Every structure is written in C-alpha cells, then in structure tokens.
Amino acid sequence: MMKNNKIIYTVIFLMLCLIVLNGCFSDWQGDGTGTITISLGGNAVRSIWANEHNEILKDLVYDIELIREIDGEKKEFFAMKDDLRVALTEGNWIITLTAYLLDVGVVHPYAIGIKTVNVIAGMESRVNVIMEPAFCKECKDYPCTCQAVECPCKDGGNCICGDDCECDCECCNTDCECGECEECNPECDHYFPDEWDTITYPTCTETGSEENICTKCNEHHTDSPRTIEKLQHNFPADWTTVKPATCAEAGSEERKCPDCGTHAAGSPRTIGQLQHNFPANWTTVKPATCAESGNEKRKCPDCGTHAAGSPRTIGQLQHNFPANWTTVKPATCAESGSEERKCPDCGTHTTDSPRTIGQLQHNFPANWTTVKPATCAESGSEERKCPDCGTHAAGSPRAINQLQHLFSNYISNNNARCGEDGTETGICSRSDCTVPDTRIITGSALTHIYPAWQTPTCTIAGNQTRTCTRANCGNVETRVTGFQPLGHNFNENWTGTPASCLTAGNETRTCTRNCSEPNNSEQRNVPPLGHDHFESLICKRGSCGFQYTLGAIGPAGGRIFHVATAGFIVQGYGNPGQDGYFATYRAHYLEAAPANAVGGTGAQTTMRWSTRSATPYPDVTGTLTNIGSGRNNTALIIAAEKAAYPDDTYIYAALACKNYTSTGFESFNDWFLPSRDELNQLHNRRTDFGLSSGWFWSSSQNLINTAWYKDFADGFQNGASFKDFSNNVRPVRAF
C-alpha cells in the first residue's frame, strides 16, 4: 500500500511538471522545426477498460517519450488530456506512449502504443498512436499475479493465464480476432480512431494521403488509405518589390506562391518611375553680404537634376546697423562724451554717426550721510554730495537735532498696595547717558486676600465678615447671603417598621449631611396600606394572602356580595383622554355601597333611569346584562344622556352612582349602576344590607323606552319598566 501511495505521489508530481513543460515547449517553433499534435489514444484505452470492467473510465495520465532516429535526441512529456501539441526538429521520431489509470488507483501501465512519424520543417500534422493493453486479461493486473484459471469451454479443465484455451470463441470468448465473434464478445470488434494519420502531406502541386488503422489489430479501415486533396496556392496579400522604381527609371514587383513559386495573375507588374525629390528649401552656395550679392540652388538629391530656376542669385544685403548706439567716450558731470552707430560687417557709419553725449548732471544720492551723530546731550550734522566730483547739493551740510532720552528695561519698585498701583524705574539706553525715569505701572494694584468663608452647618451659621490678610490693608468684606444655617437635608430613604395591609408602620430618616447636631432625624407613622386585589382574588401585597368572603366589609366601606374565584372581565370604555375612559380589567369581587344613592332634583332616594320625565328617551345602544358589564353600561348611559340633553341638571340613576362617595372612603370613585345579572347577585345577598323590599334599577336597557329592574320584596325581575319611573339605586364597584 505504501508503494502504491509513493507511485501516486510521483504521478501527481509528473502532472505538475506537465503544466510547466507544456507552457515551455508545446508552442515553440523555430527554424528547421515542425509541429505535431499527438492523439493520445484516450478513447481506445477507455474502450479497453469498458470491455474489461463494464464501466466508463474517467481520468488518464500519459507518459510520452519521443526519440529521433538519426541522433537519438530524446524528449519526454506527461499529460492528462487526450491531445498533446509539440514542436520537433525535422526527421523521423519514434513515439512511445504509456497510459496510466489515475482515477482508479492503478499505478502500473495500463496501455502502451509505439509509432514512428516523419516531422517536416514548417508543417503541422496530427498523429494517432495505436494503444494495446499492457495487463493480463485474466487477472487485470500487471505483471500477472493469477494462477491457473478455469476454462469455461472445458469440462472442469484449466488453462494458464496468458495461454490460449483450446476452444472456440462462441463458448469461451477469450480467443478471438478483430472482426470475429462480435456478438458474444464486444472486445473482438475493431476500434478505429476518430482522427486519421497523415502519410504524405498535400501541397499546392500534388495530393497527399492518410490512413486509419485499428488500434487492436493494425488492420486498415475499409476506406484506408485515402487521398488528401491538393492545397490552394498560398499567394501573399502584399506584393514583393523586385526592382525599386527611381526618378531615372521604372521598377517591378511580384506576388507568387512561397511553396511552389507560381506567380499570381498579373505578376510580375511594373512600378511607375518616380518624380524628382526636389527639396522644399533652397541651399545657399554663396552667402550674400552688404558688399556683394550671393547665390543658392535646389536640386534632386537622388539624381542631381536642378529644379526650374536653379541656381538663382541672392540679392546684396543692406548694412546691419545696430539699433543702439555704442559709447566711445562716456560723458561726466565735468565734460561731454561721444557715441557711434556703424555696420559690424563692413565698418560703415550711419549718416549721423558719431555724435556728442551731453555733459551729465551731478549724481547727488537720495539719502543723507551722517557726518556727526546726534546724542541726548548735543546735536549732530549730515551731508549730501556728488560721489563723482565731490560737489555738495543745496542745503548740504545740515544739522541733526539733539536726541530725546530712550528709556527701556524698566524695573518694578515693588511698591503696589491693595487698590493702589505701584511704580517702575528705567535708565536711558543711549550711549554715555544714565538719566533715570520713574512711571506708574497701570493695573498693578493688588487684590485683597481674604481667608475662606466659614461654611454654615445644618444648625450653625457661618461668618458674615472677613478681613484682608495683606500687610497694612485691614479691609473688611461683608456678605449678605450664604452664611445662614443650612437646615437638615432629609431624603426619602425611610427606615424602620413599614406599614402592611392592616397594620400601621413607624419609620425614621436621618440628615444626609452626616451631622451630629440636634434634631438630625425625624419619625413618621404610616397608616395601613390596605389590601391589593387588582386583578387578583388574593391580596398581592407581600405574603398577605388575604381573601374577601361574602358579606365581609369591602375596601370602599361597602359589603362583598359576589365572589368569582376565576374572575370576570370588566369591559373598558372609550380611549385614553376621553371623558369617562377606563381600561378593561379582570375582577374577582363585587362590592355594594353601604347605602342607596341620592339624586333626582336634590337629596331624593329614588330617581328615574333617564334624565327625561317623558319620551323621547335617549337610545343607549351597547348595554349588556352579564356580570362585568355594569361599569361600561353606566358610562354608555351618561354619554348618551349628556349628548342628547347637555343642559339637563336632573341626577338620574347612572349619574347618581358615578357621583357616589362613602364617608371615610372618598378616594374610591369607581362606583357604577349594576347590570341586570349583577343586580341579581345583590338581591341574593340583600339580607347583608338589611334590604327586604323596593324596586331597584339596573344599567341594562331593554327597549328604547324601558330598562331592567328587580323587586327586592318578591324577587320579580322585568325589563318593561319605563325609564321615567322612580326606583331605588344601590351603587356597586368591581375589583
């Protein structure tokens, strides 16, 4: 197994070499070389494999060795494709082709083919190499590893691997020739490559030939060999000059086949005689001067022929007088000078040359020159005179005014005080002057230095005055705020015994300034919190767990007349911000007020269902009868009555319930007129409230003019009571 792995690694290395070798050699072609494309016989090898193994072969790797017969020159390539294109020197080459089965892990040669090919310089051809199996047909291995095998055509007889069994192919299928016994053994069929091998290459003067030979038995195809038609002449697109044309005579050019020398139609042909190549510019033979004329020529550089008008005269030049005059004798401020203008070629003067240069004016400098510098003690002098002759200008020499003192490098006298500027003294910096000068330093007055203010505490005030500590000052500063006692700073972090549902608490808090002054803490008594039954049957506050029972006093001072263990939904009303809005919630208890509501036109204990004493009554749509609907019914009634009769002041049943408060429990404002079914539950517990008679309104409308009521004397319930009847009203709440 290790040997096989080593060989596989070698094959992979050879594949990498193939990439480099193909890039280096396969497309190179120089003088005396031809190109061949080798068909590597992949189809034949795959056919051998398919016949032996009844499956299609995938990848092949080839070892290609090429040896030239005349001198033994050797080339070797590796490939994984079915074609290899290489350039070889002219001559006969022996091609040895070995195929390996890379994809099935077989590392020995599987098929071998040998063929000789003639390489012609400048030509390209395709070569088919016939591949023969290089393995034992019995054991499919190389070299043979099998022993004697059973011969199917003998009764129990054996034949040695590689020997021919003495039987015909109809029963054994192991001894047959190409073209025989195809029905029982497809291996016996001929295999002709798709590509034909060239025997002789065609030219443009004669035909060529090619052949197709079975890769198994070397027998020719029925059409092999066959003729390759003559090639067409390879006339070049461009003409070749035989004799160049000149300006003296015509030339010639031709276009002929490079393979056989045959001329194309119209070849050779004449190239017309050229025109003279006269230059655009004239060539000076003798330059013209200001003393005499010159001449110039223009002629063909190829034959020497002069152009028309050549040679010709160049006219005599004019004098080359310079634009500027040349000084012969410079003028000064003492005497005049002279200058001239003449031709540099012949020396001839212009008509006005030479001429006089006028005497110059004095060259007085713009700036004055100091003769004696001025000082702080006395004046000086200065002059302005011509540097050429020494003549003074008007007003020269003149006096320089005596200088003022130049004080600098002032030093402080360190005499500034609180509120008073100090002084500094400087000395004149001019040479040989020591006069002093003293001046005030503006803004140098000192500021007072006060000790820090004493910070007040919770009960003790800070100082109200402080004195400047600078020497000889003693100034006193007084403040009107910020010195008073701060007072204790209590936060909301109360500690102690907190209040519970039924028990009052006692809590203490301490000043946060960490003071130890009197009254630095305070206490408070916290009243009982009451039970928290919001959407809960059992109190949710801490570990209380309290649960109301029927007939018990409720949190708003009334009595519990209905307990729902699973709870019931109290339908909400309106939207946030709307008058009467409340959200839907789950309740477990119904509590009735300890007394009937009062309303009507004053303190009446019976009242109408509607604000109106006669029809038409507002139609209150949407009221329901079930437990949990009474609060929403009440809001619907109030909204409908207010919309229909906004100016009425009569207090009807629903409005009386909404306005109800119980003494000592004023914070509860969620009372409402009970629905029909809620009123039934109140009737069931009527003895807890001392009720034994009377008609009571519900908030459930029956028809537009009637609503449900209940007679607490006999329990009769009816929805036919007109809304202008006056009945009792008992507010309830759900929590």
HELIX and SHEET records of a PDB file:
HELIX    1   1 MET A    2  PHE A   25  1                                  24    
HELIX    2   2 GLY A   42  HIS A   53  1                                  12    
HELIX    3   3 PRO A  186  CYS A  188  5                                   3    
HELIX    4   4 GLY A  630  ALA A  644  1                                  15    
HELIX    5   5 ALA A  653  ASN A  659  1                                   7    
HELIX    6   6 ARG A  676  ASN A  684  1                                   9    
HELIX    7   7 ARG A  686  PHE A  689  5                                   4    
SHEET    1   A 3 ASP A  83  THR A  89  0                                        
SHEET    2   A 3 THR A  33  SER A  39 -1                                        
SHEET    3   A 3 GLU A 124  ASN A 128  1                                        
SHEET    1   B 5 LYS A  74  ALA A  79  0                                        
SHEET    2   B 5 VAL A  61  ARG A  68 -1                                        
SHEET    3   B 5 GLY A  91  TYR A 100 -1                                        
SHEET    4   B 5 PRO A 109  VAL A 119 -1                                        
SHEET    5   B 5 GLU A 132  PRO A 133 -1                                        
SHEET    1   C 2 VAL A 149  GLU A 150  0                                        
SHEET    2   C 2 ASN A 158  CYS A 159 -1                                        
SHEET    1   D 3 ASP A 197  THR A 200  0                                        
SHEET    2   D 3 GLY A 208  GLU A 211 -1                                        
SHEET    3   D 3 ARG A 226  ILE A 228 -1                                        
SHEET    1   E 3 THR A 240  LYS A 243  0                                        
SHEET    2   E 3 GLY A 251  GLU A 254 -1                                        
SHEET    3   E 3 ARG A 269  ILE A 271 -1                                        
SHEET    1   F 3 THR A 283  LYS A 286  0                                        
SHEET    2   F 3 GLY A 294  LYS A 297 -1                                        
SHEET    3   F 3 ARG A 312  ILE A 314 -1                                        
SHEET    1   G 3 THR A 326  LYS A 329  0                                        
SHEET    2   G 3 GLY A 337  GLU A 340 -1                                        
SHEET    3   G 3 ARG A 355  ILE A 357 -1                                        
SHEET    1   H 3 THR A 369  LYS A 372  0                                        
SHEET    2   H 3 GLY A 380  GLU A 383 -1                                        
SHEET    3   H 3 ARG A 398  ILE A 400 -1                                        
SHEET    1   I 3 PHE A 407  SER A 412  0                                        
SHEET    2   I 3 THR A 423  CYS A 428 -1                                        
SHEET    3   I 3 PRO A 436  ILE A 440 -1                                        
SHEET    1   J 2 THR A 465  THR A 467  0                                        
SHEET    2   J 2 VAL A 476  THR A 478 -1                                        
SHEET    1   K 3 THR A 495  THR A 497  0                                        
SHEET    2   K 3 GLY A 505  THR A 510 -1                                        
SHEET    3   K 3 SER A 521  VAL A 526 -1                                        
SHEET    1   L 3 ARG A 559  VAL A 570  0                                        
SHEET    2   L 3 TYR A 585  ALA A 592 -1                                        
SHEET    3   L 3 VAL A 732  ALA A 734 -1                                        
SHEET    1   M 2 THR A 606  MET A 607  0                                        
SHEET    2   M 2 ASN A 727  ASN A 728 -1                                        
SHEET    1   N 3 TRP A 695  LEU A 703  0                                        
SHEET    2   N 3 THR A 706  ASP A 711 -1                                        
SHEET    3   N 3 GLN A 717  PHE A 722 -1                                        
END                                                                             
